[in-house]
Amino acid sequence: MSKAKKFSDCKSDEKRADYLANHDVWESGEFKEIGFAEPPKRPLRQQLHMRIDESAIQRLKQVAGRKGMGYQTLARMWLLERLEREEV
């Protein structure tokens, strides 16, 4: 049986593992169950379909590649930035 009186007394992973193997920490009340908050609800998204010339897609892919992101992510980002500018 582990010599530590409480889990917090265990200073190494080995001692913690030994403690947990030999003690019922739920019964002792040392650990209490915690609840988790509901994740925030994300707004619903819809798909937007549009036709774009292949050369524009290739240029978009090149720029996105330099920025280290996907071309669709970049297009969405640019669209949202432009919408913000237009609303001012």
N, C-alpha and C positions, 0 to 999 in steps of 0.2 A: 504494500500500500504506500502511496505517496506520502512524504513527510510534510509537505506544505499544508498549512491550515486553510488557505484560501487560494483560489486560482490566481489572483493578483500577486501572490507571493512567488509564483513560478517565474523564474528569470530566463529560462531557455525554452526553445520549442520542444526539446526532449522532455523536460520536466512538465510542461503544459500537457503534452500528449499523455504522459504517465498519469497526471492528475485526472484528466478527463476519462481515462480508461478505468480509474478506480473510484471515482466519485459520481454521484448522481446530482449534477449541478442544478437540474430543474427542481428536484425535491428540496434541495438546501435553500433555494431562493436566491442563490448567487446570481443567476441569470434570469431575466424576466423576458417573456415574449414581448416583442415590439410590433406595433402595427405599421403598415406602410401607407403613406398617403396615396390617394388616387393620382395617377399621372394626369397632367393637364390635357384637356381635350384639344386635339389638333383640328383646325378648321377643315371642313371637307374640301377635297381637291377634285377638279375636273380636268380631263385631258383636253388639250388644245391641238387640233390637227391643222397643219398648214403645209403648203407645197413651197419648197425653196429650191432654187437652182443647185445642181450638184456642185458647181464651183464655189458657191457661197457656203455650202456645207463643209467642203474641204478647207476653206479659209477659216471657218469657225472651229473646225477640229484642230487646225494648226495653232490658232491662238489659245484654245483651251489646253492643248498639250503643253504649251510653254508655261501656262499658269498652273499646270498640274491638276486639272479638273476635267470632268466630262464635258463634251460640247453641248449637251442638252442642259446641263446645270448652268453653264455660262450663258446660253441663250435665255434661260429663265431669269437669271440674275440681271442681264442687260434689259430685258423687257420690264422687270419690276423697277429698276432704276429709272428708266425712261418714264414710266407711269408716275413715279414720284415727282419728277421734274415737271411734268405736264400739269400736275395738280396744284402747283404753287401759284 
